[in-house]
Amino acid sequence: MSTQENHKTFCPMPGINAGTLTLADLERITDIVRRHNIPMVKVTGAQRFYFQGLAPEKLAELKKELNLPDGLPHTRNRVHYVQACPGSQWCRYGTRDTLAVARAIGELVLEGPLPYKVKVGISGCRMCCCESWMRDVGLAAEKKGWRFTFGGNAAGRPRIGDLVAEGLNDDEAVALIERTLNFYLKTAKYKTRSARFMERFSIEELKKQVLG
């Protein structure tokens, strides 16, 4: 394919949670690629499938078929994506069920649209394979429970997230993340990533607002 023919378009495959795939998922992806003659399928660092290189009109057809919602992720009241390691179900080092928690966080319906995209990284042990310290919302399993950090970023201005709480069980972790994100969306300016928000808003003040 020449440079002129390589349309720089892309769209995600919805319904792929934390990079886990069933046989039905694989069959559906194969069917979509064949029918639409998709030139490139990319597994991203966020554990998602992206269809790339379609002509703009073909891309519009595919988005309609996939029932992708209009608007950017941060204009909706959900997190951008949830990345998770295999956890205790599939990894000998995993100490907690990362995939169950990933589903719970991905299904959270917040009190309004987020100021900007929010990425979640969930690691099932202290080796932190999903780089949880560098995600907007980071969970890492430790002996006493989940460690929750907020405000991490791995982009052009990297930042390690602030430690909000530790020793959390699954329900406590999900509930605290929900409270934190609702506070963030009500307090931060539009298009302010959590890393930049936390540079201006101290972790001590955040804890006062979200820790009951």
N, C-alpha and C positions, 0 to 999 in steps of 0.2 A: 504494500500500500504506500503510495506516495504521500509526501507531507501535505499536499493540497487535499488529498482524499481522506486524510486522517482527521475526521471531525472530532474536536476536543470536547465531546459531550460525555456525560456519565449519569447514571442513576443507580441507587442502591436496590438490592433485593430485599423487600420487606419480609418480616417474620423470621429472620435468622437471628436467633437469640444467643448472644455470647459465643458466636462461631460454631454452635452445635448444629449438625445436619442429620436429618433422617433420610431413609431411602426415598421417601416421597419428595423431600426437598431436592435431592439430587436429580430425580427424574423430572421434576418441574423445571429446574434450571436448565437441564439438557434440552427439554422441549422448547423453552423460550429461546435459547441460543440458536437452535436449528431453525425455528420458524421465522425469527427476525434477522437471521444471518448476522449475528453479533460478532464483530471482529476481535473483541478482547473482553475476557472476564477476569477481574482482578480481586484477589483476596487481600483486603486492606489490613494495615496494622491494627485497626479497630475491630478485627474479626468479622468484617462484613463483606458481602459480595457486591461488587460494582460491575455493571454492564457499561462498557466504554466504546467510543468510536462510531456511534450511529449518526447518520445524517439527522439534522434537527427535526425534520418532519417525522422520521421513524422513531426518534426518541419520544416525541409527544404521544405517538401511538402506544409505545411500550409503557409509558407512565400511566396512561389511561387504563391499559390492561391490568397493570399492577395495583391500580387504585391508590396511587400515591397521593397524599394530601397536598393541597396547595400551600405555598408559603415555606419559609425557611424553618428549620427545626426550632429555633428560639422564638418563633412567633406562636408556638403551641405550648400547652401547659404540661409538657413532658420533658424528660431529659433527652439529650441528643443521642447518646447511645450508651450501652452498658457492655463493658469488656470484662471477661472473667476467665480465670484459669479452670482446669477440670475439677479442682477441689477434691474433697474427700471421696466423692463417688468414683473417681477415675485415676487419681494420682496417689501414690504411696506416701507422699509428703504432705498431702492436703489434710488439714485438721477440721475443716468446716465445709458445709454444703454451699459452695459458691454459686452454683447454678440456680438453686432455689432462691437465694437472696437476689441474684441478678434478675430473675423473673419478677420478683416482688417490687424491686426498684423501677424496672422498666414499665410496670403497670401503674405506677403512682400517677394520680391525676392531681396536679398542683392547683393552687388557688388563682393562678393567672399565668400568662406567658412569661417565660424567663427572659432576663435582660439580654442574654446571649447564649450561645450553645454551651451545654454542660455535658462533660464527658465523665463517665464513671469507670473506675478500675477496681476490680475485686480480686484479691490474691488469697489463696487458701493456706498460705504459710508465710513465714518470715522471709523467705527468699524473694517474695514480692514479684513474681513473674510478670504480672500485669502493670508493673510500675505505678503502683497505687499512690505513692508519694507525689507523682507528677500529674495527677488527674484532678479535675475540679472537685470531684468527690472520690475519695479513696478509702477502700476497706481492705484491711489485711488481718488475717487470722493469727492470733497469738494464743498462748496457753490459757489465758484467762478470758478469752473472747475476742470480739472484733475491735480493731483499732480504727477509728474514723478520723480522717484528715480532710481538710477543705481548703481550696484555693491553690491547688497545684497546677502547674502548666509546663508543658514540654516544648513549646513553640520557640519563636525567636527570642523571647524574654523568659527563659525558664525560671521556675520557682517551685520550691518544695512546699507542699501543703502544710497548713498549721494543724497541730494535733488538737482536736476538739474533745474527744473522749476515748476511753479504752475499756476493755473488760465488758463489752456489750454482747448480749445474746442476739439472735437473729431479729426478733421483733423489735427490740430496743434500737438496734442499728437502723432498721428501715424507718422507724418512727422518728428518730433523731435526724436522719437525712431529710425526711419530709419537712420537718420543722425548719431546718436550716435553709433548705431551698425556698420555702415560702417566705422566710425572712429576707433572704437574698433578693428575691424577685420584687419584694415590696420596698426595698431600701436602695438597691443599686441603680445607677443611671442606665438608660438603654444603651446596649452595645458595650457594656462593661463586663469583661470576663471576671470570673471569681478571683483570679490571681491579682488583678489590678484592684479589685474591690477590697481584698484583704490587705493590700499594701496601705490602703487609706483607713481601713476599719480594723481596729486591733482585735486580736484573738480573745483578749480578756472581755471586750465589749460583746463580741459574738456569743461567748459562753454565757454571759449574763442574759442574753435574749433567748437562747435556745435550750439551755440546760435547766430543767425544772427541779 
